[in-house]
Amino acid sequence: MDVRDMNTFNNLVLFTLDEQRYALHLHAVTRVVRTVEITPLPKAPDIVRGVVNVEGQVIPVVDIRKRFQLPEREPELSDQLIIASTARRSVALVVDVVEGVIEHSGQEMIPPEEILPGTQYIEGVIKLEDGLVLIHDLDKFLSFEEDKELDAALKKE
């Protein structure tokens, strides 16, 4: 489904990082859980914070703050993990707060290059009454090299 199709509606999961709102497509989100202890993963790419065990499944935790060059901070008990699926794997993202699900039409989305040139991880931007929401493209979140490094690190786990 093309998210820019004018006749389609898309559901997005809204979340915040340092007061900025972001979104993922609902179809990519498996679940949201409270933050748990993150186990370091030796030889993983810098963007991977470690792994978590969710119902017996070892899932890499991707540092979304690092990818977007936000200030690093230690996870807090109030943080949440969004468990989501890329084309290749499940990943967990540490976020401040998951706000809920909204619906938007393809015509509401602004291509990212019109606002923020060079943002390959952002699929688009939508305007809400109370501000902008940056929509993530999870399939572009890990580079090919990072994905290969992560595969190798997980095999050693």
C-alpha positions as CSV (number, residue, x, y, z in Angstrom):
1,M,0.0,0.0,0.0
2,D,1.4,3.4,-1.0
3,V,1.1,5.7,2.0
4,R,0.8,8.7,-0.3
5,D,-2.3,7.3,-2.0
6,M,-4.9,10.0,-1.6
7,N,-7.7,7.6,-1.1
8,T,-6.2,5.5,1.7
9,F,-6.2,6.1,5.4
10,N,-3.3,5.0,7.6
11,N,-3.2,4.3,11.3
12,L,-0.1,5.6,13.1
13,V,1.2,4.9,16.6
14,L,2.2,8.3,18.1
15,F,5.1,8.5,20.5
16,T,7.4,11.1,22.0
17,L,11.1,11.6,22.5
18,D,12.1,14.8,24.3
19,E,8.8,16.6,23.6
20,Q,8.9,15.9,19.8
21,R,6.3,13.5,18.4
22,Y,7.0,10.7,16.0
23,A,5.0,7.9,14.5
24,L,5.2,4.4,13.2
25,H,2.7,2.7,11.0
26,L,0.4,0.6,13.2
27,H,0.8,-2.4,10.9
28,A,4.5,-2.5,11.8
29,V,3.9,-2.4,15.6
30,T,3.5,-5.7,17.4
31,R,3.0,-4.4,20.9
32,V,4.0,-1.8,23.5
33,V,5.5,-2.9,26.8
34,R,7.0,-1.2,29.8
35,T,10.8,-0.8,29.6
36,V,12.8,-3.8,30.9
37,E,16.5,-4.3,31.5
38,I,18.5,-4.1,28.3
39,T,21.3,-6.7,28.1
40,P,24.4,-5.4,26.2
41,L,25.2,-7.1,22.9
42,P,28.9,-7.3,22.2
43,K,30.0,-6.4,18.7
44,A,26.6,-5.0,17.8
45,P,26.5,-1.8,15.7
46,D,26.6,1.5,17.7
47,I,22.9,2.1,17.0
48,V,21.9,-1.1,18.9
49,R,21.7,-0.6,22.6
50,G,21.5,-4.3,23.4
51,V,18.7,-7.0,23.5
52,V,15.6,-7.7,25.5
53,N,13.7,-10.9,26.1
54,V,10.1,-10.6,25.2
55,E,8.2,-13.8,25.8
56,G,11.2,-15.9,25.0
57,Q,12.2,-14.0,21.9
58,V,15.5,-12.1,21.9
59,I,14.8,-8.7,20.3
60,P,17.5,-6.0,19.5
61,V,16.9,-2.6,21.0
62,V,17.6,0.1,18.5
63,D,18.7,3.5,19.9
64,I,16.3,5.8,18.2
65,R,17.8,8.8,20.1
66,K,21.2,8.1,18.6
67,R,19.8,7.8,15.1
68,F,18.1,11.2,15.3
69,Q,21.1,12.8,17.2
70,L,19.0,13.5,20.3
71,P,20.8,13.8,23.6
72,E,21.5,10.4,25.2
73,R,19.9,9.6,28.5
74,E,19.5,6.5,30.7
75,P,16.2,4.7,30.3
76,E,13.7,5.6,33.0
77,L,11.1,3.3,34.6
78,S,8.4,5.4,32.8
79,D,9.8,4.7,29.4
80,Q,8.1,2.2,27.0
81,L,9.3,-0.2,24.4
82,I,7.6,-0.3,21.1
83,I,8.1,-3.8,19.6
84,A,7.9,-3.4,15.8
85,S,8.7,-5.4,12.7
86,T,10.9,-4.4,9.8
87,A,11.1,-6.4,6.6
88,R,13.9,-8.5,8.2
89,R,13.4,-8.6,11.9
90,S,11.6,-7.5,15.1
91,V,13.2,-4.6,16.9
92,A,12.4,-2.7,20.1
93,L,12.5,1.1,20.3
94,V,12.8,2.9,23.7
95,V,10.4,5.8,23.7
96,D,9.4,8.3,26.4
97,V,5.6,7.8,26.0
98,V,3.3,6.1,23.5
99,E,0.4,8.6,23.1
100,G,-1.9,6.3,21.1
101,V,-3.1,5.7,17.6
102,I,-4.3,8.3,15.1
103,E,-5.7,8.0,11.5
104,H,-4.5,10.1,8.6
105,S,-5.0,10.2,4.9
106,G,-2.1,10.0,2.4
107,Q,-2.9,13.5,1.2
108,E,-2.1,14.9,4.7
109,M,1.5,13.7,4.5
110,I,4.3,16.1,3.4
111,P,7.3,14.4,1.8
112,P,10.3,14.8,4.2
113,E,12.6,16.4,1.6
114,E,10.2,19.4,1.5
115,I,10.9,20.1,5.2
116,L,14.1,18.3,6.2
117,P,16.5,17.5,3.4
118,G,18.7,14.4,3.9
119,T,16.4,12.6,6.4
120,Q,16.4,9.1,4.9
121,Y,14.8,7.6,8.0
122,I,11.7,9.7,7.8
123,E,9.0,8.7,5.5
124,G,6.9,11.8,5.8
125,V,5.6,14.5,8.0
126,I,2.0,15.2,9.0
127,K,0.6,18.4,10.6
128,L,-1.8,18.0,13.5
129,E,-3.5,20.9,15.3
130,D,-0.9,20.9,18.0
131,G,2.3,20.4,15.9
132,L,4.2,18.2,13.5
133,V,4.6,14.4,13.6
134,L,7.6,12.8,11.9
135,I,6.7,9.3,10.5
136,H,9.5,6.8,10.7
137,D,10.4,4.3,7.9
138,L,11.6,1.3,10.0
139,D,12.9,-0.6,7.0
140,K,15.5,2.2,6.4
141,F,16.4,2.6,10.0
142,L,19.3,0.2,10.0
143,S,21.8,0.5,7.2
144,F,22.8,-2.6,5.2
145,E,26.1,-2.7,7.1
146,E,24.4,-2.3,10.5
147,D,22.0,-5.0,9.7
148,K,24.8,-7.4,8.8
149,E,26.7,-6.5,12.0
150,L,23.6,-7.1,14.0
151,D,23.0,-10.5,12.4
152,A,26.6,-11.5,13.3
153,A,26.3,-10.2,16.9
154,L,23.0,-12.1,17.4
155,K,24.5,-15.3,16.1
156,K,27.2,-15.1,18.8
157,E,24.5,-14.5,21.5
